[in-house]
């Protein structure tokens, strides 16, 4: 088993490139972590989808001899089922739960990404067996900032719609589209749809909800 040492990781539910890391993210300083070479096809599928590993792969990842180690204030903590996978030009860290599902993913800093690729250059590919649970098409049009704001806005719109607050939805519709819409279903549907298509609508709704919460 090969390892990479002294790595900085930022585990999130979604995969974000290192330049989208936030200063308030929970950053892991890893002392050592196992690294596996896989095919480019498998790497892309694992990166872009929700997947679950089969029992054989889970048993392999449960092996205490290949556990990662994390620095903390009191010393070093072992971390189960935490690995780096890499192919010929990409590397990524995974945290996997006991059922074989990937819970968190992390990109690597550029220099550490290069180190990972160098380490696996002469390594044999590991065949990790898995199946795709949900296909996640990578969103190339929205940044992490926009995706997180869109999630917040969707939660707020869902709450307003559930309360059947026609007055509030009509107000939001007027602010975003400069026209009236009193049909609560249509207003809700069009507002939800516009979040992913218009950064202006996203910003307007976010600002309105933030101001409303501050006043509340």
N, C-alpha and C positions, 0 to 999 in steps of 0.2 A: 504493500500500500504506500503510495506517495502522499506527501503532505506539503502544504504551503504554510509558511510561518509569518507571524506579525502582520495580520491583514485587518483592514478597517472595513466593516460591513454595515449596511443600513437595511434591515429587514422590514419590508412592507407587504401588505396584502397584494398589491399590484407591483409589477416590475417598473422601476424608474431608473433611467440613466443617472450616472453620478452627478451630472450638472443640475439635476432636479431635486437633489437632496436638500432638505430644509435644516436650518441651524437648530431647530428644536426637536429634530428626530432623535430617536433612541439609537445611538451609534454603538456598535459592538466592536471592541478591540479584541480580536481573536489571536491567541497565542499560536495555536496550530489547528489546522483543519484538513481532513482528507480531501484529496482531489482525484476525480475520476475522468477519464477520457471517454467521450461518447461520440456517436456519429453526428454530423451536422444536422441531418434530418431530425434525429431525436432531440437535439438541443433546441431547435426552432419550435418543435411541437410542445416541448416542456415549457419553454419560455412563454409561448403565446396562448396556452390553454390551461384549464383546470384539469389536472390529471391525478390518477391514483395508481400507485405502484402495486404489483402483485405481492403475494405472501413471501415468495422466495426473495424478492428484492428487499422487502421489509426486514426479513430475518438477517439478511446481509448487512443492512444499515443499523440493525440493533446490536451488532457485535461490539462489545465494550472496548475491544482493541483498536477500533477505528473511530472513536469518539473525538469530537472537536473539543478544544479547551479555550475558555474565555477569561481574559483578565478582568478582575473586579477589585473593589477597595480592600477586600480581605485576602486576596490571593488569586487563585485560579479555580474556575468552576468547569466541570465537564458538561458538555451539551450533547444530548442524544440526537441521532438522525439529522445531523447538520453537516452538509457536504458542499463542496464546490464541484460543479460539472463544467467541462470545457471541451471544445472541439478545436478545429485548426485555427480559428481566428476569434473565438468568443469564449467568455467564461462568466459564470453566474453562481451565486450561492443559494442553497435551498435549506429551509427548515421544514421537516416532514413530521406529521403526527403519527401516532401509533397505528392508525388505520391505513397509513400509506399515502394520505393526501398531503399535497404541498400546502402548508399554511402561509409561509412567507418566502419572498424572493428578494435577492439583493444583487445589484450590479457591483462591480469592483472599480476601484480607482484605476486610472489608466496604466500606471506603472505596475500595479499589482495584477491587472488583467494580462499585461505582457509577460509577467513572471509566471502566471498560471499556464499560459500557452506554451511557454518555454519548457515548463516542467513536464507537460504531457506529450511533448513532441515525439518521444520515442517510446511512449507507453502504449500498451495494447488497449483497444476499446473495450469498455465494460458494457455488457448487454443488460441494461436495466429494463425489465418488462413492466409495462404500464398500459392503462387505457385512458382515453380522453373522456372526461365526464361532461365538460362543457367547452364549447369552442368560443374562445375570446378573440375576436378580430382585433389586432392592434390598432389603436386609434392614433393615426398620424396627424390629425388635425387639431387635437386639443392637448394642451400642456397639462402637467400634474396640477398646477394652480387652477386651471379651468375645470379639470375633472373633479377636483375636491369641492370647488364652488358649485358645480352642477349637482353633485350629490346633495349638498346642503339645500339648494333651491328645490330640488325634487322632493325632499322630505317636507319642506314647508308647503309646497303646492299640494302634496298629497293630504297634508293635515287640513288645509283650507277646504279642499274638495270633499273630504270625509265629513267635515262639519257643514257641508252644503252652504257655504258662505258666498252666496251669489254676488253680494255687494263688493266684497273684497276682491274676488276674481275679476269682476268687471272693471274695477279700478286698476288692477295690474295690467289687464288687457289694454285699457286706454293708454296707460303710461308707456307700454311697450310698442303698440301698433298705431297709436293716435287715432283710434276709432272705437266705437262702442260695440260691445258684444254682451248681450244679456242672457244668452244661452249658456248655462253653467258648464254643460258637458263639452260644448264646442270651445269655450274659452279655456278650460282646463287642458283639453287635448292640444290646442294650438300653442299654448304657453309651454307645455312639456316638450313639444316637437321643436320649438324654436331655440331651446336651450343649447342643443347640440349643433345648431346651424348658424347661430348668430352670436358673436362675442359681445355685440352691443346689448342684445337682450339679456344675455348672461350677466353683464355688469349692472344693468339697470335693476334687474330683479334682486341681485345680491345686495346692492346698495340699499334698496327699499327694505329688504328683510333685516339687514343689519341695523339700520336706523330705527325701525319698528321695535326691534329687541332692546335697543339701548334706551328708548323711551319707556318701554314696558318695565 
